[in-house]
Amino acid sequence: MSFLLRHIARYAVQKLTSDPQAREQAAKAARVVVGKAKQITRGEDKARAAGRAVRRVLNKLQGDR
């Protein structure tokens, strides 16, 4: 399993390094992830905050919101 994940990660990194637009989008996504992680760690109920963050991401991916 780790073999497959390693190849997927390598492919993603190669795509990011070769395409300036993809690099820019990855940087924006990383900033969002860091912001969400900071928000989760600041909250009292970390498990609930993490669950809500995951639900927001899933809703966004599905196009509901």
N, C-alpha and C positions, 0 to 999 in steps of 0.2 A: 504494500500500500504506500509506503513512504517513497518507493521508487517512482510511482505514478505522480505523487504530489511533488516530488523533486523536479520531474520533467515539466509539469504544469507551471511550477514557479519559474523555472528557467525560461520557458517559452514566454511567459508574461513579462519577465525582466527584459528579454531580448526585444519584444515589441515596444516596451516603454522607452528603451534607450534609442531605438531607431526612429521613432515617430515623435516629433515635437508636440503635436496636439495631444497625443496619448499621455505624454509626460506631464503636460499641463493639467489634464483631467485627473491624473493620478495624484498630483500634488494637491489639487483641490479636495479630492476625496480623502486624502490623508489628513488634511486640516479638519475636515468634518468629523472624521473618526476620532481624532485627538480631542476635539471639542466635546463630543459625546462622552468619551472616556472621562474627561475632567468633570463633566456634569454628573456622571454616575458616581464617581469617587467622592464628590462633595455631599451627596445625599445621605440621609440617615439609613434608609432601607435600600441598600445597594442592589439586592436581588430584584426588587420591584422596579427600580430605575433601569436596570439592565434589560429586564423583560419589556418594559415600555419602549425603550430605544430599539430593540429588535422588532417589536410590532410596528413602529413607525417606519422602519426600513422596509419591512415586508409589504406594508401598505403602499409605500412609494414605488416599490418594484412592480406591484400588481396594478398600479395606476389608479388606485382608489382615491388617493388624496394628492 
